[in-house]
Amino acid sequence: MHPATADLDLGTVLSALSDGHRRRVIVELARLPVDAERTCQSFGMPLAKQTVTHHFKILRNAGLIKEVDHGNRKAISLRKHDIDQRFPGLLDVLVAGADTD
């Protein structure tokens, strides 16, 4: 379901981050404490539910987020440790770039 850290591909990650909505999700998660969870709806994306689901699937398949199943609900969290290990500094650049927008 989630790619292994060693399998995270820079091209796939950058492609996933090319969309502003997905980039905003990653930046918001990066600003939270490590392993913090949020629901997909908590991001308030002004998009159809199917489109939001698609965006989160792309982020998950790229290895940027992981889904956590709590039985009656699902949450997502950033794979911060894995991303930092595979692509050191990437999250810092994204957050810094968002701060200048």
C-alpha positions as CSV (number, residue, x, y, z in Angstrom):
1,M,0.0,0.0,0.0
2,H,2.8,2.5,0.9
3,P,6.1,2.3,-0.9
4,A,9.2,1.4,1.1
5,T,11.5,4.3,1.9
6,A,14.2,3.0,-0.5
7,D,11.5,2.9,-3.3
8,L,10.5,6.6,-3.0
9,D,11.3,8.0,-6.5
10,L,12.2,11.7,-6.8
11,G,10.3,12.1,-10.1
12,T,7.2,10.6,-8.7
13,V,7.4,12.8,-5.6
14,L,8.0,15.9,-7.6
15,S,5.1,15.0,-9.9
16,A,2.8,14.6,-6.9
17,L,4.0,18.0,-5.5
18,S,3.4,19.8,-8.9
19,D,-0.2,20.4,-7.9
20,G,-0.9,23.3,-5.6
21,H,-3.6,21.5,-3.6
22,R,-1.3,18.5,-2.9
23,R,1.6,20.8,-2.1
24,R,-0.5,22.7,0.4
25,V,-1.5,19.4,2.1
26,I,2.1,18.4,2.5
27,V,3.1,21.8,3.8
28,E,0.3,21.8,6.4
29,L,1.3,18.3,7.5
30,A,5.0,19.3,7.7
31,R,4.2,22.1,10.1
32,L,2.5,19.6,12.5
33,P,4.3,17.5,15.1
34,V,5.8,14.3,13.8
35,D,3.2,11.5,13.3
36,A,0.3,14.0,13.7
37,E,-2.8,12.8,11.9
38,R,-5.6,14.7,10.1
39,T,-8.6,13.7,8.1
40,C,-8.8,14.4,4.4
41,Q,-11.8,16.6,5.0
42,S,-9.9,18.8,7.5
43,F,-8.0,20.4,4.7
44,G,-11.1,22.1,3.4
45,M,-10.2,21.7,-0.3
46,P,-12.8,23.4,-2.5
47,L,-13.1,20.4,-4.7
48,A,-15.4,17.5,-5.4
49,K,-15.0,14.5,-3.0
50,Q,-13.8,12.3,-5.9
51,T,-11.1,14.9,-6.8
52,V,-9.9,15.1,-3.2
53,T,-9.8,11.3,-3.0
54,H,-7.7,11.3,-6.2
55,H,-5.3,13.9,-4.8
56,F,-4.7,11.9,-1.6
57,K,-4.2,8.7,-3.6
58,I,-1.5,10.4,-5.6
59,L,0.2,11.6,-2.4
60,R,0.0,8.1,-0.9
61,N,1.3,6.3,-4.0
62,A,4.2,8.7,-4.2
63,G,5.0,7.8,-0.6
64,L,4.5,11.2,0.9
65,I,1.6,10.3,3.2
66,K,0.3,7.2,4.9
67,E,-3.3,6.3,5.6
68,V,-4.1,5.2,9.1
69,D,-7.3,3.2,9.4
70,H,-9.1,3.7,12.7
71,G,-12.0,1.4,11.9
72,N,-14.8,4.0,11.5
73,R,-12.6,6.7,10.0
74,K,-9.3,7.1,8.1
75,A,-6.7,9.7,8.8
76,I,-3.5,10.6,7.1
77,S,-0.1,11.5,8.3
78,L,3.1,12.7,6.7
79,R,5.9,10.2,6.2
80,K,8.3,12.8,7.5
81,H,11.1,10.5,8.7
82,D,11.0,8.5,5.4
83,I,11.0,11.7,3.3
84,D,13.8,13.3,5.3
85,Q,15.9,10.1,5.0
86,R,15.4,9.7,1.2
87,F,15.3,13.5,0.2
88,P,17.0,15.5,3.0
89,G,15.8,19.1,3.1
90,L,12.8,18.7,0.7
91,L,10.2,19.4,3.3
92,D,12.1,22.4,4.6
93,V,12.2,23.8,1.1
94,L,8.5,23.3,0.6
95,V,7.6,25.0,3.9
96,A,10.0,27.9,3.2
97,G,8.5,28.3,-0.3
98,A,5.0,28.3,1.1
99,D,6.0,31.0,3.7
100,T,7.0,33.3,0.8
101,D,3.8,33.0,-1.1
